[in-house]
Amino acid sequence: MPKPRPRQLSLTVQYACNETALPSRPQLRRWVKAALDDEAGAATITLRFVEAEEGHRLNREYRGKGKDYATNVLSFPYEPPPHLSGDLVLCVPVVLGEASEQGKSPAAHFTHLVVHGMLHLQGYDHQTDADAKLMEAKEREILARLGVGDPY
């Protein structure tokens, strides 16, 4: 049975980087919708693609001094479902570097990280082994529906 879709999705995409080979808005909308839980009645999401400097600064400012580096995706939840609201920031040089190192296509890795970030916005995390197993299983399920193989 197909997964119910949210009643309304407001998606803003910001390309604040020099890379031109990034996912399109229709691709991003598809990935975001696929990652929304059934109870998401409406969602307001901003996806921002950034360079390493901005990714580094945001990671340090919002995750602490021990996080003094650029990371692949940052999630900023503002409101939980049923009126989900939040921002995802993807650091393009990190994502592209990881994709290359891991032998993945950039599209597959971007898909995984958008799904991963969307799950964080909805309250999933990987702080404990049990939470990580739950989140990773959910990621695998969503990615399979999107035609992307197991990222782990």
C-alpha positions in Angstrom: 0.0 0.0 0.0 1.5 3.4 -0.9 2.5 5.7 1.9 0.1 8.6 2.5 1.6 11.9 1.5 1.4 15.1 3.5 -1.5 17.4 2.8 0.9 20.3 2.1 4.6 20.7 1.6 6.3 24.1 1.4 9.8 23.5 0.2 12.4 26.2 -0.2 15.8 25.3 -1.8 18.8 27.6 -1.5 21.9 27.0 -3.5 24.6 29.0 -1.6 27.6 27.4 -3.3 29.5 27.3 -6.6 28.8 23.7 -7.5 26.4 23.4 -10.5 25.8 19.6 -10.5 23.3 19.6 -7.6 20.0 17.9 -7.2 17.1 19.6 -8.9 14.1 21.0 -7.0 11.8 18.2 -8.3 14.3 15.6 -7.1 14.5 17.2 -3.7 10.8 17.5 -3.3 10.4 13.8 -4.1 13.1 12.8 -1.5 11.6 15.1 1.2 8.1 13.7 0.6 9.3 10.1 0.7 10.9 10.8 4.1 7.9 12.3 5.7 6.2 10.2 8.3 2.5 9.4 8.0 1.5 11.9 10.7 3.0 14.8 8.9 0.0 16.8 7.9 1.9 19.8 6.6 5.6 20.5 6.3 7.7 23.6 5.8 11.2 22.7 4.9 14.2 24.7 3.7 17.1 22.9 2.1 20.3 24.9 1.9 23.4 23.8 -0.1 26.6 25.5 1.3 30.3 25.6 0.9 32.7 24.2 3.5 33.3 27.5 5.3 29.6 28.0 6.1 29.1 24.3 6.9 32.1 24.5 9.3 30.8 27.7 11.0 27.3 26.3 11.5 28.5 23.0 12.9 30.7 24.8 15.4 28.1 27.3 16.4 25.2 24.9 16.8 26.8 21.7 17.8 29.7 23.0 20.0 33.4 23.5 20.1 34.1 19.8 19.7 32.5 20.0 16.3 35.0 22.3 14.7 34.7 21.0 11.2 32.3 21.0 8.2 29.9 18.0 8.4 27.7 16.6 5.6 24.2 17.5 6.9 22.9 19.6 9.7 19.2 19.5 10.8 17.5 22.4 12.5 14.0 21.3 13.7 11.6 24.1 14.6 8.2 22.4 14.9 7.3 18.7 15.1 4.6 17.0 13.1 1.7 17.4 12.4 3.0 20.8 11.3 6.6 19.9 10.7 9.0 22.8 10.2 12.8 22.8 9.9 15.9 23.5 7.9 18.5 21.1 6.4 22.0 22.4 5.5 24.0 20.2 3.2 27.7 21.0 2.9 28.4 20.2 -0.8 32.2 19.7 -0.7 31.8 17.2 2.2 29.0 15.3 0.5 30.8 15.1 -2.8 34.0 14.0 -1.0 32.3 11.3 0.9 30.5 10.1 -2.2 33.8 9.7 -4.0 35.6 8.1 -1.0 32.7 5.6 -0.5 32.3 4.8 -4.2 28.7 6.2 -4.3 27.2 8.4 -6.9 26.7 12.0 -5.7 22.9 11.6 -6.4 22.7 8.5 -4.2 24.6 10.2 -1.4 22.6 13.4 -1.6 19.4 11.3 -1.5 20.6 9.5 1.6 21.5 12.7 3.4 18.3 14.4 2.6 16.4 11.4 4.0 18.7 11.2 7.0 18.2 14.9 7.7 14.4 14.7 7.3 14.3 11.9 9.8 16.2 14.0 12.3 13.7 16.8 11.8 11.0 14.3 12.7 12.7 13.3 16.0 14.8 10.3 14.9 18.4 10.1 16.1 21.3 7.8 16.5 22.5 8.5 20.0 22.1 5.0 21.2 22.6 1.7 19.4 18.8 1.0 19.5 18.0 4.4 18.1 20.6 4.0 15.4 19.2 0.7 14.3 15.7 2.1 14.2 16.8 5.2 12.2 19.0 3.2 9.8 16.1 0.7 9.1 13.8 3.6 8.3 16.5 5.1 6.0 16.9 1.8 4.2 13.2 1.4 3.7 12.8 5.0 2.3 15.9 4.7 0.1 14.7 1.4 -1.3 11.4 3.1 -2.4 13.5 5.7 -4.1 15.6 3.2 -5.9 18.8 3.8 -3.8 20.7 0.9 -2.4 21.7 0.4 1.3 24.0 3.2 2.2 25.5 1.3 5.1 
